[in-house]
C-alpha cells in the first residue's frame, strides 16, 4: 500500500470562516499548521448550512476514519484461524476499499 501524508497523530478541525465575499467551512490540520480544505457556500438556508457543515465534519474526521480502518484490518489479521462471519468479511472488504481509495488505488 502507498504511504499517505496522514500520520497517526494528525487530526483535522473545522470551523466557519469568510473570505470577504463567501462563507466557507475551513478544515485545518493543526499538526501541519495548514488548511487542507475549504467548502464555499452562498446559500445560508438551514438545509444548505446543515449539508455543508456535515461535509466539513466528515472531512475533519478523515484521518481518524482512515486510521480506524487500518487498525481494524490489523486486528482482523491478528485473529487466530480467521474464521470470520459474513458480516465481518464484508466489513473487511469495505475497509480495504476505503483504504485503497485514500491511498490512490482502486475504489470499485
Secondary structure, 3 states (H helix, E strand, C coil): CCCCCCCCCCCEEEEEEECCCCEEEEEEECCCCEEEEEEEECCCCHHHHHHHHHHHHHHHCHHHHHHHHHHHHHHHHCCCCCCCCHHHHHHHHHHHHHHHHHCCCCCC
